[in-house]
Amino acid sequence: MTAASTPGGDTAVTAVTAASGGPAPGTPSAARTAATGAAAGAAPDGRWGGSALYGVWITLLGAVGLIFSAVIMVEKIHMMQDSGFVPSCTVNSVIACGDVMASDQASAFGFPNPIIGLVGFPVVITVGMALLAGARFRPWFWWGFTAGLTLAVVFVHWLAYQAVYEIVALCPWCMIVWAVTLPLFVTTLVHVARERRRAAGEEPVRRNALPALVVLVWYLGFAALIIQQFGSDLFASS
């Protein structure tokens, strides 16, 4: 404890150093720490929140994924009821949703794959809306959320390989679901990394274009594989 005498002869405490070595309330360093925590959205109980931008982003991506999962499921049901049904996204011998939906890979776990999206994407939307409402979650929740998206990305890559090289047909509606899964994973990975640094009292990495670049390169790489595999057949008439 450091004390200083005031003109009136009283002793005023101007700085206090706790046994832990941390700054005392009211000192400039404590004020800076509090300001940093407030700006970062840190909660005293260790919960992590999220920016409005991140909340809006995952809500929109989740909504797109849910809509197209529902479309695929509806058309899958029509195919099961009518063997002559032609899905709306069938264009030619390559862009042929019927071939993809009728494959064994379309029910990888014994039930139609779109059911996974019908269950998973509402979770994403709920998390996004909760963040917009100011909700905060404990770290274990974020690790679980990230793990779920990791499994989704792995599954998407397996489905993409099966479609291009085994089934040899593409389903545009399925590809839209794949396309929203990757940015969901990448942005969540970045978000969790930033929040972890904040919780540790470290300065978060500044936002940059690297996550967007990763997603863009993935899109271009996948497009290149499709063109290499199918060539001009992609644009052939039915």
Secondary structure by P-SEA (a helix, b strand, c coil): cbbbbccccccccccccccccccccccaaaaaaaaaaaaacccccbbbbbcaaaaaaaaaaaaaaaaaaaaaaaaaaaaaacccccccccccccccaaaaaacccccccccccaaaaaacaaaaaaaaaaaaacccccaaaaaaaaaaaaaaaaaaaaaaaaaccccccccaaaaaaaaaaaaaaaaaaaaaaaaaaaaaccccccccaaaaaaaaaaaaaaaaaaaaaccccccccc
